[in-house]
């Protein structure tokens, strides 16, 4: 029963998108999309966390004191 549903879903998705993926291709495609989404959310969370904890200011001060700080527009 579930294999019939899966084959029907793959047939519909192939027709709707115009590509000819197998079941394994669609599974890889979906997991790849989920993986990219999780990676993006995780990296953005790290950026926000770094900003809120003051790590950006510490790096900015170190860059200015060592001469490696470059301000765009100055």
N, C-alpha and C positions, 0 to 999 in steps of 0.2 A: 504494500500500500504506500509506504513512504518513498520507495524508489519510483513509483509512478508519479507521485507528486513532484519529486526532485527532477525527474526527466521532463515533466511538463513545464516546470519553472525554468529550467535551462533552455528549453525550446522557445518559451515566451521571451526570455531575456535576450537570446540570440536574435530573435526576430525584431524585438523592440530596439536593440542597439545597432543592428547591422553587422555584428561580428559573429564569428563562429568559434566560441569557446566551448571546451568540454566542461563537465562538472568540476573537475579538478582545477581548471583554469578560472572558473568563477569563484571557487573557494579561495584560491590564491589571491585573486583580485580583491575580494572582500577583506581578507585578512591583511593584505597589504595596505588597503585604505584605512582600516582600523588602526594598524600599526603607525602609519604616518600621522593620523589624528592624535593618537596617544603621545607620540613623540613631540608634536607641536604644542600640545597642551602642557606637557611636562617642562619643555624648555621655556615657555612663556611664564609658567609658574615660578621657575627658577629666576627669571628676570625680575618679576615682581617681588619675589622674596628678597633678592639681593638688594633691590632698591629700597625696600622698606626697612631692612636691617642695617642700612648705612654702608654696605660694602662698596658701593659706587663712590662715595665720598672718600673712603680710605684709599682706593686706587687712584682717585683724582689727585689727592694730596701727595702720594708717592710719586706720581708722574710729574707733578710740578717741581718737587724737590730734587728729582734726578735729571730734570731737563728733557724727559721723554714725553712731556705733555704737549699735545698740539691741539689748539683750539681752532675750530673751523670758523673762518670769518675774521680772525684777528691777524 
